Amino acid sequence: MTRRLLPLALTLPLLAGCDPQGLDLYSPTDARDYVRSCARARSDVMCRAMQPTLAAVSGPVSVLLPNTGDTEREEALTRFLAGRGTTLTAFRRDAALQAAFARANIFPVAQLRTGTFRTLDGTPHEVTCAEQTSGLGPECQIGPLGGVDHLHYRKPQADSLYATSPQTLGELIFFPF
């Protein structure tokens, strides 16, 4: 009997120390929760940059995040910042630059649909959405970015998080700021 309980006795304290939001089994409840969970990863600079802006915005939001891994996001942001004459290190320290990134990639609406929408920085973007063509939700063309709402299954309770990719390979994977 003791031999059977020993593995369980050793596993329970280990699991008790795990953060459930760090597990792949966690399902975010809305866009802010998704970004908050994503920002827990030390390597995800984009989610960390969005948090203060999302905290300051009341009401629903549609967040755009590249549909890539943390490393690819960081590399794309590094290339973009180099073109502006700055670095990723400077971006991490500059709250105004992070806020500019966030405002360029957040819409103050619960869900995008076909029409013209403005991001928080005031830039208008043409959006064209098709009915649900994949199991993930409706696919939208958001300016030069394609996007799928990863929180579509939670409608109408949740706002939106669009996993984006460029229309043309090699193009920017987020909106410039």
Buried (B, 14 or more C-beta within 10 A) or exposed (E): EEEEEEEEEEEEEEEEEEEEEEEEEEEBEBBBBBBBBBBEEEEBBBBBBBBEBBEEBEEBBBBBBBBBEBEEBBBBBBEBBEEEEBEBEEBEEBEEBBBBBBBBBBBBBBBBEEEEBEBBBEBEBEBEBEEEEEEBBBBBBBBBBBBBBBBBEBEEEBBBBBBBBBEEEEEBBBBEB
